[in-house]
């Protein structure tokens, strides 16, 4: 789970209108391939990603419960905390998933910084005091998406980058998995908002 600069959120006054769809769209708008996605398809792609994340959350909750730590153990995913700083440039990294072997690394410093921001009285409406569970749930989606029977969103939805005659070069839309991972965490943990909001709040600066 990475934090990047916001694109559609610049004040706490925007909170009431931030739906999962609008937050998801803000993620899609940051994808490098966004300009190549037809305008009429953009909202439908966001909806597909939200649906995928929600459906996977309900399915795993019915099978393994809603505790992300327990789910990780039951799925054989190693979960570790690290004091390393994995951030780079303007991107803050809260956690990473690696597939071989399955492992989720939670970065303590970045998570603590976000929790400090969320402790501000003006942000109590968000309903999250410790974002570690949210970050972990987000990364669990990536494990499920890449180990399940159904193809991942990045394989199902692709954008043409270059075409020469019959030859085409296409790429997946990475943001779709981030949108779906947020929806997974929101549904699994019963969050008020799509976790994209947490990223935007942290990037926004200190509430006043």
C-alpha positions as CSV (number, residue, x, y, z in Angstrom):
1,X,0.0,0.0,0.0
2,X,1.6,3.2,-1.2
3,X,0.8,6.8,-0.5
4,X,1.0,9.2,-3.4
5,X,0.1,12.9,-3.7
6,X,-3.7,13.6,-3.9
7,X,-5.4,14.6,-7.1
8,X,-9.1,15.2,-6.1
9,X,-9.0,16.0,-2.4
10,X,-7.7,19.2,-0.9
11,X,-9.6,19.9,2.3
12,X,-11.6,18.2,5.1
13,X,-14.7,19.9,3.8
14,X,-14.7,17.3,1.0
15,X,-15.2,14.4,3.4
16,X,-19.0,14.1,3.1
17,X,-19.0,13.6,-0.7
18,X,-16.1,11.1,-0.8
19,X,-17.8,7.9,-1.9
20,X,-15.9,4.7,-2.6
21,X,-16.5,5.4,-6.3
22,X,-15.0,8.9,-6.2
23,X,-12.0,7.8,-4.1
24,X,-11.5,4.9,-6.5
25,X,-11.6,7.2,-9.5
26,X,-8.9,9.4,-7.9
27,X,-6.7,6.3,-7.8
28,X,-7.4,5.5,-11.5
29,X,-6.7,9.0,-12.5
30,X,-3.1,8.7,-11.2
31,X,-2.4,5.6,-13.3
32,X,0.1,6.2,-16.1
33,X,-2.2,4.6,-18.6
34,X,-5.3,6.7,-17.6
35,X,-5.1,9.0,-20.7
36,X,-5.4,5.9,-22.9
37,X,-8.5,4.6,-21.1
38,X,-11.6,5.6,-23.1
39,X,-13.6,8.2,-21.1
40,X,-16.8,6.1,-21.3
41,X,-15.0,3.1,-19.8
42,X,-13.4,4.8,-16.8
43,X,-16.3,4.7,-14.3
44,X,-17.2,1.2,-15.3
45,X,-13.7,0.0,-14.6
46,X,-13.8,1.6,-11.1
47,X,-17.1,-0.1,-10.4
48,X,-15.7,-3.5,-11.6
49,X,-12.7,-3.1,-9.3
50,X,-14.9,-2.1,-6.3
51,X,-17.1,-5.1,-7.0
52,X,-14.2,-7.5,-7.2
53,X,-12.7,-6.3,-3.9
54,X,-16.1,-6.4,-2.1
55,X,-16.9,-9.9,-3.5
56,X,-13.5,-11.3,-2.4
57,X,-14.0,-9.8,1.1
58,X,-17.4,-11.4,1.6
59,X,-16.1,-14.7,0.3
60,X,-13.1,-14.8,2.6
61,X,-15.1,-13.5,5.6
62,X,-17.6,-16.4,5.1
63,X,-14.7,-18.9,5.0
64,X,-12.1,-17.5,7.4
65,X,-13.7,-14.6,9.4
66,X,-12.8,-10.9,9.4
67,X,-9.6,-10.8,11.4
68,X,-6.8,-10.0,8.9
69,X,-4.1,-11.5,11.1
70,X,-6.0,-14.8,11.4
71,X,-6.8,-14.8,7.6
72,X,-3.1,-14.3,6.9
73,X,-2.1,-17.2,9.1
74,X,-4.8,-19.5,7.6
75,X,-3.7,-18.6,4.1
76,X,0.0,-19.3,4.9
77,X,1.1,-15.7,4.4
78,X,4.0,-14.6,6.6
79,X,3.3,-11.2,8.2
80,X,6.3,-9.3,9.6
81,X,6.8,-5.8,10.9
82,X,9.9,-3.8,9.8
83,X,11.6,-0.6,11.0
84,X,13.0,0.0,7.5
85,X,12.1,3.0,5.5
86,X,10.8,1.8,2.2
87,X,9.5,5.2,1.0
88,X,11.0,6.9,-2.1
89,X,10.4,10.4,-3.4
90,X,6.9,11.6,-2.7
91,X,5.6,8.0,-2.2
92,X,5.3,6.6,1.3
93,X,5.2,2.8,1.5
94,X,3.1,1.4,4.4
95,X,3.3,-2.3,3.4
96,X,4.5,-4.6,0.6
97,X,3.4,-8.0,-0.6
98,X,5.8,-10.5,-2.1
99,X,4.5,-13.8,-3.6
100,X,7.4,-16.2,-3.4
101,X,7.2,-17.1,-0.6
102,X,3.9,-15.3,0.4
103,X,4.9,-12.5,2.7
104,X,3.5,-9.1,3.8
105,X,5.9,-6.6,5.3
106,X,4.3,-3.8,7.5
107,X,6.5,-0.7,7.8
108,X,6.2,0.6,11.4
109,X,7.4,4.1,10.9
110,X,5.0,4.9,8.0
111,X,2.1,3.3,9.9
112,X,2.9,5.2,13.1
113,X,3.0,8.5,11.1
114,X,-0.4,7.9,9.7
115,X,-1.8,6.9,13.0
116,X,-0.5,10.1,14.4
117,X,-2.4,12.0,11.8
118,X,-5.6,10.1,12.4
119,X,-5.4,10.9,16.1
120,X,-6.3,14.5,15.4
121,X,-9.8,15.4,16.7
122,X,-11.0,16.6,13.3
123,X,-10.3,13.2,11.8
124,X,-12.3,11.1,14.3
125,X,-15.1,11.0,11.7
126,X,-12.9,8.7,9.6
127,X,-13.5,6.0,12.3
128,X,-9.9,4.6,12.2
129,X,-7.5,4.8,15.1
130,X,-4.9,2.2,14.1
131,X,-4.5,1.8,10.3
132,X,-2.3,-1.3,10.6
133,X,-5.3,-3.7,10.2
134,X,-6.5,-1.7,7.2
135,X,-3.1,-1.8,5.6
136,X,-2.8,-5.6,6.3
137,X,-6.2,-6.3,4.8
138,X,-5.3,-4.3,1.7
139,X,-2.2,-6.4,1.1
140,X,-4.2,-9.6,1.7
141,X,-6.3,-8.8,-1.3
142,X,-3.1,-8.8,-3.5
143,X,-2.3,-12.3,-2.2
144,X,-5.8,-13.5,-3.0
145,X,-5.9,-11.8,-6.4
146,X,-2.7,-13.5,-7.5
147,X,-3.3,-17.0,-6.1
148,X,-7.0,-17.5,-6.7
149,X,-8.6,-19.3,-9.6
150,X,-9.9,-16.1,-11.3
151,X,-7.5,-14.0,-13.2
152,X,-6.4,-10.8,-11.6
153,X,-7.8,-7.4,-12.6
154,X,-4.5,-6.4,-14.3
155,X,-4.9,-9.4,-16.5
156,X,-8.6,-9.0,-17.2
157,X,-8.5,-5.3,-18.1
158,X,-5.8,-4.1,-20.4
159,X,-5.0,-0.9,-22.4
160,X,-3.4,-0.8,-25.8
161,X,-0.1,1.1,-25.6
162,X,1.1,0.6,-29.2
163,X,-0.2,-1.0,-32.4
164,X,1.7,-1.6,-35.6
165,X,-0.4,-3.5,-38.1
166,X,-1.6,-6.7,-36.4
167,X,1.0,-6.4,-33.6
168,X,-0.3,-4.8,-30.4
169,X,1.4,-4.0,-27.1
170,X,-0.9,-3.7,-24.1
171,X,-0.5,-3.3,-20.4
172,X,-2.6,-3.9,-17.3
173,X,-4.1,-1.1,-15.3
174,X,-2.3,-1.3,-12.0
175,X,-4.7,1.1,-10.2
176,X,-7.6,-1.3,-10.6
177,X,-5.9,-3.7,-8.1
178,X,-5.3,-0.8,-5.7
179,X,-9.0,0.2,-5.9
180,X,-10.1,-3.4,-5.4
181,X,-7.7,-3.9,-2.5
182,X,-9.2,-0.8,-0.8
183,X,-12.7,-2.1,-1.3
184,X,-11.6,-5.5,0.1
185,X,-10.4,-3.8,3.3
186,X,-13.4,-1.6,3.6
187,X,-15.9,-4.5,3.4
188,X,-13.8,-6.9,5.4
189,X,-13.3,-4.5,8.3
190,X,-16.6,-2.5,8.0
191,X,-14.8,0.8,7.4
192,X,-16.8,4.0,6.8
193,X,-14.6,5.0,3.9
194,X,-12.5,3.4,1.1
195,X,-8.9,3.3,2.5
196,X,-7.8,5.6,-0.3
197,X,-9.1,8.4,2.0
198,X,-6.4,7.5,4.6
199,X,-3.7,8.0,2.0
200,X,-5.2,11.4,0.9
201,X,-5.5,12.6,4.5
202,X,-1.9,11.8,5.2
203,X,-0.7,13.5,2.0
204,X,-2.9,16.5,2.6
205,X,-1.0,17.8,5.7
206,X,-1.9,18.5,9.3
207,X,-5.6,19.3,9.9
208,X,-6.3,22.9,11.1
